[in-house]
């Protein structure tokens, strides 16, 4: 086994140990609440893999989770701790919705336009924290957390005020006007059925899946096939060494921050343009925090984020199964997810120290 392969194998240990340990803890909790582990396993199976619709639902649920994870991961790669994905996808979704409502374009141009404007909105909301970081040295964790709250308050006011679409309507949910049909994300279910996968129309596998696949590929290509990606990874590993090597660290961090915000702007596309058909500040919250966990579990790798987002989607569905078919509350899944992250972080640190010790020993 080559050194590279050996180190890569060691680095994959942490997520595996975290998952297995969390599953063991889940079994213990199930027993403590007085439920049968076999019954719990059957409940998880029923809600996840027992039917084609369940599997398709996991994939659908994973789409925004993947986009949140890839947004956080790209920032982490450059040493930028973008904790503001939540606010960026709230604002990015609003900007994209405005393009979907007010731009009279044909469908072939309208759909990519709303994707573009959503990315612009996410990048704009990341701009001020990015400038504060590179120009004034203000830590981005503080500013992005603050901007999450500001974003929610701002879109709340915009949707309830100047851009409200409720004039003369009976809905109690604050929302914008409906987006134009040319901007709607159509479902891909018929295409999957043509390929032999019987995906029911009740599941949303739409254009947002294509957007996520393109975004993931572009991030992978930039990070591992372009010079700028090498610079991003170098800055994330050691800003001081990168600066000494001639890399413009601040420029790389600014660009990575804005790119992370642009990716974050895509998170709400599925809900706004495929599921609801309008924008509301009550779109799914918490995806930004999920993205942090997904990026950590996926080791900030585009491929790793694919698997970790699917894992999170699976756990969400499993939690519903436990709640419906057993006495185990759905909140247990949140406990398991938190413990999994904790175990992975601790294990990852131990493995990293072991790898460093091995490298020092081999260098002697």
NUMARVO-950482 format. One record per atom (N, C-alpha, C): z, y, x. Coordinates in steps of 0.02 Angstrom, whole numbers, plus 50000, padded with zeros to 5 digits. Each point is the difference from the previous one (the first is absolute). Layout:
BEGIN
ZYX ...
end
This chain:
BEGIN
500004994050042 500005006049958 500005006350044 499535004549989 499975006250039 500585004449982 500135004950045 500555004649988 499905003949935 499385002349990 499865004049940 500144996049937 499764993849999 500114995849941 500744998549991 500344998950056 500714998549995 500395005949971 499855006050024 500355005949975 499825001349927 499374998949982 499795000949930 500374995149955 500084993850024 500364995049961 500735002149990 500305002650052 500695002349995 500065005749949 499505004550000 500045005849956 499924998249926 499704994249986 499924997949930 500634996449975 500484998950044 500604996449981 500425004049951 500075006750013 500455004149960 499844999949926 499375001449979 499864999749928 500124993149970 499834994750037 500104993249974 500744998549991 500405001750050 500734998849994 500285004149942 499785006349994 500255004249946 499854997149932 499394997549990 499814997249936 500394993649985 500044995550048 500364993749989 500745001349987 500315004550039 500715001449990 500135003149932 499555004549978 500095003149934 499924995049944 499554995050009 499924994949949 500634995649995 500294998750058 500634996150000 500555003849963 500035006650014 500515004149967 499865000249925 499375000249980 499825000049929 500264993749967 499924994350032 500244993649973 500765000349991 500345002850050 500745000549996 500205004349941 499665005749991 500165004549944 499884996549933 499454996449996 499844996349938 500574995249983 500254996450050 500554995349989 500635003649979 500135005850032 500615003849985 500005002349927 499435002149974 499975002449931 499994994249950 500034993850025 500044994349956 499344997449975 499475001350038 499334997749980 499764994550047 499574995849976 499734994650040 499445002650045 500024998550066 499455002150045 499334997349977 499994993949972 499374997149976 499735004149941 500445002149955 499795004049943 499755006950024 500345002850050 499795006550027 499314999450033 499904994550038 499354999050032 499454999249948 500164996549945 499514999249947 499845006649966 500515004349993 499905006649970 499555004350044 500114999650065 499595003850047 499284997449997 499914993549997 499334997149996 499635002149937 500365000049945 499685001949936 499745007150001 500365004550034 499815007149999 499545002050057 499864995350046 499605001950059 499354996050006 500054993450004 499414996050016 499804995049947 500345000149943 499864994949949 499335001249964 499785006249997 499385001749966 499585004850042 499364999949986 499555004650036 500205007249989 500205001649939 500205006949984 500605002250043 500464995350013 500585001850041 499805001550071 499564996050028 499775001250068 499625006650004 499585001349951 499625006349998 500475006049993 500544999149963 500495005449992 500345001650067 500154994950039 500295001150066 499525004150043 499364998249999 499515003750038 499955007249975 499995000949934 499965006849972 500615004150020 500594997049996 500625003550018 500015001950074 499674995850041 500015001150072 499575005950022 499535002249958 499525005250021 500365006550018 500395003149955 500345006250020 500534998850054 500304994150000 500494998450053 499664999950068 499404997050003 499644999850063 499825007050024 499765004249954 499815006850019 500615004050025 500574999149967 500615003350024 500204997450069 499954993450009 500184997050064 499555002250056 499345000249987 499535001950053 500075007450018 500195004149950 500115007150014 500605000950047 500544996649985 500605000450042 499864997150069 499654994350001 499874996550063 499585004250048 499515003549974 499575004150044 500425005550033 500445003149961 500435005150029 500474996950053 500304994449984 500454996650047 499654998450065 499364998249996 499614998250061 499985005850049 500025006249974 499985005950043 500705002850013 500514996349980 500685002550009 500195005349949 499625000349945 500145004849946 500344996449943 500615002049983 500384996649947 499885003749934 499444998449969 499815003349938 500394996749942 500545003149981 500414997649944 499775003449935 499475004050005 499795004049942 499424997149961 499874993550007 499454997049963 500085000949925 500634999849977 500135000849929 499725006749974 500195005450032 499765006549979 499255000850010 499744997050053 499295000750015 499574996449949 500224994349974 499584996849949 500105003149931 500575003149989 500085003849938 499525006049999 499995003850055 499575005950002 499274998050008 499864994950042 499324997750008 499704997449936 500404996349962 499774997549935 499845005749952 500415005350003 499875005749956 499355003450019 499895001250065 499375003250022 499404995749981 500064993450011 499464995649980 499875000249925 500545000449961 499925000349927 499655006449980 500155005550033 499665006349985 499254999450011 499824996650055 499294998850013 499704995549947 500394995249975 499764995549948 499935003349933 500385005449988 499995003449935 499485005549998 499965003950054 499625006249997 499324999950036 499864994950041 499364999750034 499494996249957 499475003249977 499494996549961 499494996750047 500124993750018 499584996650048 499784993349971 499444997350025 499814993249980 500494994950029 500044994149970 500504995150020 499944998050073 499374999350025 499914997750069 500295005050050 500075006349980 500285005250043 500715001849981 500164999249936 500665002249976 500564995550028 499894993550000 500524995550024 500175001250073 499515000250046 500195001650070 500285007050007 499815004649956 500265006950004 500755000149985 500224996449949 500715000149984 500404996550055 499714994950031 500344996850057 500075005150057 499465003750013 500025005050053 500525005449986 500015002549939 500475005449983 500734997550000 500104993849981 500684997150004 500244999850073 499544998150045 500184999950071 500135007150026 499605004849977 500115006950021 500685002449975 500174998349938 500655002049973 500584997150040 499954993550016 500534996850040 500065003150069 499425001550032 500015003050066 500295007149998 499825003849948 500275006849994 500764999949992 500254995149962 500734999849990 500364997850064 499634996750045 500304998150064 499915005450053 499605005149986 499815004950050 500605004150025 500405002649956 500565004350021 500514996050041 500234994149978 500444996050043 499684998350067 499344998850001 499664998450062 500015006050048 499865005949974 500005006050042 500715001550025 500494999249956 500695001250020 500214995250056 499734993949999 500184995250052 499695001850067 499345001150000 499655000950064 500105007150028 500105005049955 500055006950024 500725002150013 500464997649958 500705002350005 500494994450018 499754993850003 500444994550018 500494997949947 499885002049938 500444998149944 499854992949979 500514995949996 499894992849989 499704998949931 499484995749999 499624998949939 500384996249947 500514996250019 500394996449950 500345004949952 500275005350028 500345005149959 499505003649955 499455002450029 499535004049961 499634995949948 499824993850016 499634996049951 500444998049942 500644998650013 500464998449945 500075006149954 500055005950029 500045006149959 499365000949959 499434998850032 499375001049965 499884994949945 500324994250004 499964995249944 500285003249937 500585003050006 500325003249941 499595006049976 499735003850047 499605005849981 499374997849963 499694994750023 499394997549968 500134997949928 500554996449990 500164997849932 500135005949954 500365005150026 500135005949959 499365003949986 499565000450050 499385003849991 499544996749949 499884993550007 499544996749952 500324999849930 500664999749997 500345000349936 499835006649965 500055005550037 499845006549971 499265000549983 499564997750043 499295000549988 499784996149938 500284993949993 499814995749944 500305002549935 500605002850003 500315002749940 499755007049982 499695003550050 499805006849989 499255001150000 499735002950054 499305002249999 499484994449992 500174993950018 499514994649995 500194994749949 500425001949953 500194995449948 499414998449955 499954993649981 499454997949956 500244998049931 500595002649981 500304997849937 499895004849942 499595005050009 499895004849945 499744996549938 500395000249946 499784996949938 500064992549998 500344997050049 500074992750002 500734998049989 500094993849978 500674997849981 500394996550054 499714999150060 500344996450052 500605004050026 500544996450015 500605003250028 500014999650076 499534996550029 499964999350073 499595005750029 500305004050043 499645005550031 499424997350040 499415002749989 499404997450032 499455005350002 499514998850043 499425004450002 499514997849946 499435003449997 499454997649958 499744993450029 499644996349960 499724993750024 499435001350049 499954995750049 499475000750049 499334998349967 499465002450028 499344998749973 499834992650009 499624997149954 499804992950006 499644998550065 499645004950028 499634998950062 500474999250060 500635002149993 500484999450055 500454993849993 499944996449946 500444994249987 499844994450049 500524996450021 499924994250044 499894993949956 499404997450001 499844994249959 500294993750030 500114995149957 500284993650023 499474995750034 500244995950047 499574995350035 500084992949973 500364999349945 500174993449974 499384995749985 499495003249971 499394996249983 499674997250064 500025004050053 499724997650063 500394994050027 500665000349995 500414994350023 499864993849957 499925001149935 499854994249957 499324997050017 499525004250019 499344997550021 500054995850063 500525001550041 500104996150062 500434993849989 500224999049937 500394994049984 500745001149994 500245006250009 500715001349993 500115003349932 500324996449955 500065002149930 500565005249993 499845006250017 500485005549996 499975003149930 500544999949962 499985002849932 499945007650002 499755002849945 499905007349996 500675003849999 500544996649987 500655003449998 500255002050069 499694997450052 500215001550069 499555005450029 500295004750037 499615005550028 499814998550072 499414997050008 499684999550066 499385004449996 500075006150024 499505005249989 499765002850066 499685005849997 499725003150060 500545001550052 500635000649979 500535001450049 500074994350050 499814993949980 500004994450047 499495001250056 499415002549981 499495001550050 500235005650046 500325005249970 500265005550040 500514997550050 500454995549979 500514997350045 499684995950056 499504996049984 499674996050051 499655004450052 499665005249976 499665004650047 500515003750043 500545002349968 500525003650038 500304995650053 500154993749983 500294995450049 499534998850058 499364998949985 499514998850053 499935006150045 499965005949970 499925006150040 500595001050046 500614998949975 500605000750041 499984995150058 499834993649985 499964995050053 499475002050052 499425002349977 499465001750045 500205005950045 500315005149969 500215005850039 500524998250052 500504996049980 500554998450045 499794995450057 499554995349987 499874994850050 499284999950026 499585004549976 499314999950024 499775006950025 500395005249991 499815006750022 500495002650051 499765004450043 500425003050051 500585003949969 499875003549946 500535003849968 500564995449976 499814993949980 500514995149979 500444997950058 499704999350059 500404998550060 500485005650014 499765006349993 500445005750010 500575000149950 499854998349937 500514999849948 500544994950019 499784994050019 500484994850017 500405001750063 499675003450048 500345002050061 500545005249986 499835004949959 500495005149982 500594996949963 499864995249956 500534996749963 500454995950045 499724997450055 500404996050047 500425004450045 499695005250028 500375004550046 499655006850003 500265004949964 499695006750002 500005003050070 500534999050038 500055002950067 499484997250047 499934993450000 499504996850043 499305002149978 499895000449935 499355002049974 499825007150021 500495004449998 499895006950022 499825000250074 500354996150039 499864999650072 499304997250013 499774995649956 499334997050008 499445004549975 500175005849974 499495004749979 499854999949926 500364996149962 499894999849927 500335006049968 499655003249954 500275005749965 500454997649944 500634999250017 500494996649956 500075003749934 500085006550001 500105003849938 499404999649955 499405000350029 499404999549960 499954993149967 500164994850038 499984993249972 500514999249944 500615002650010 500514999449949 499825004049938 499715005950009 499785003949942 499464996449961 499514997250036 499464996349966 500254993849965 500464996450033 500274993949970 500425001649938 500365005550003 500415002249943 499555001549940 499475003850012 499545001749945 499644993949974 499804995550045 499674993849978 500474995749959 500644999850020 500504996349962 500075003049930 500015006749996 500055003349935 499384998849957 499414999950032 499394998749963 500004993049971 500224995150039 500064993249974 500514999649944 500555003750007 500515000149948 499725002749934 499535004750005 499705002849939 499644995049958 499844994250029 499634994849964 500454995549958 500655000350011 500464995249970 499985000149923 499945005949970 500025000549928 499334999149965 499474998650037 499344999649969 499964994849945 500264994150012 499954994649950 500335002049935 500595002950004 500375001749939 499665005849962 499765005050037 499705005849967 499304998649973 499584996950042 499294999449983 499804993349968 500444995150003 499844993549970 500464998349941 500645001350008 500484997749949 500115005449946 500195006050021 500185005249951 499405004149977 499585002350046 499455004449982 500205007349997 500605001750022 500235006950006 500555000150051 500215006050020 500545000550050 500645002049965 500544997050021 500675001949978 500474999550060 500495004450003 500484999650055 500464993949993 499924996349946 500394993949989 499634993850025 499505000950044 499684994250030 500524996350042 499844993850018 500484995750034 500305003450061 500665000250003 500355003050057 500294994450044 500205001850059 500314995250046 499514996550045 499355001049991 499514996650041 500025002550072 500215006250010 500065002650068 500534996250040 500574998749969 500524996250034 499784992850010 499664997249950 499724993350009 499524999850059 499615005450008 499525000250054 500324999750068 500595003150007 500364999850063 500204992850016 500284996649951 500204993050010 499404995650014 499455001149964 499394995950010 499725001150070 500005006250023 499755001450068 500444996650052 500665000249991 500454996950048 499904992450002 499974996949942 499914992849997 499324998050028 499495004149987 499334998650026 499905002350071 500525002450033 499985002250070 499475005350011 499905004249951 499545005650005 499284997950016 499844993949984 499334997350010 499644999849932 499365002249997 499644999649937 499994993049971 499924994950042 500004993149975 500704998149977 500515002050039 500684998549980 500195003349935 499765006149989 500145003649938 499694996549940 499424996950010 499704996149946 500494994649976 500274996250046 500454994549982 500665002549974 500275005350029 500645002549976 499955003249931 499445003349986 499915002849932 499934994549948 499654994650018 499954994349955 500684996849991 500404999850053 500684997249995 500425004349952 499965006650006 500385004349955 499774999149928 499344999549990 499754999049932 500244993349972 500004994950043 500264993449979 500735000549980 500415003550040 500715000749986 500125003749934 499595005049986 500075003649937 499884995449941 499474996050005 499854995349946 500544994649995 500234997750058 500534995050000 500635002649966 500165006450012 500585003049968 499945000049924 499405001549975 499904999749927 500104992949974 499764995150038 500084993149979 500734997949997 500405002150050 500714998450000 500355003349941 499805006149984 500325003649945 499834996949932 499384997749992 499774997449936 500254992949988 499974995850051 500124992849990 500684997550024 500395004350035 500654997750025 500525005449987 500614998650021 500555004849994 500035004750060 499564999150048 500005004250061 499705006849984 500355005550011 499735006649984 499435002050047 499565004149975 499435002350040 500225004050061 500585003249996 500255004150055 500124995950063 500094993549993 500104995750058 499415000650049 499405001049974 499415000650042 500065006050046 500295005549976 500095005950042 500504998550056 500514996149985 500484998050051 499654995750052 499614995249978 499644995550045 499525003950044 499645004749970 499535004050039 500355004050053 500575003249982 500385003850049 500264995750057 500274994249982 500254995450052 499434997650045 499414998849970 499434997850039 499825005250053 499985006349978 499835005350047 500525000550055 500644999649982 500545000450049 499954994450051 499904993949976 499944994250045 499405000750045 499445002449973 499395000750040 500105005350054 500325005649983 500115005350050 500454997650056 500554996649982 500464997550051 499664994750043 499654995349967 499664994750038 499465002950045 499645004949974 499475003250039 500285003250063 500585003349994 500315003250058 500214994750051 500294994549976 500204994750046 499404996950035 499464998849962 499404997250030 499695004850049 499995006549985 499725005050045 500395000150066 500664999649995 500404999850061 499854993750041 499924994549966 499854993750035 499325000450035 499515003049966 499335000750030 500035004650061 500385005549995 500065004550057 500334996550059 500514995949985 500334996350054 499524995050033 499594996749959 499514995350027 499485003550045 499785005849977 499505003750039 500295002450067 500625002349998 500325002050063 500074994150047 500184994249973 500084994050041 499334997850030 499465000449959 499354998050024 499715004950050 500235006349996 499755005250046 500314999450069 500584996750004 500344999450064 499634995250046 
end
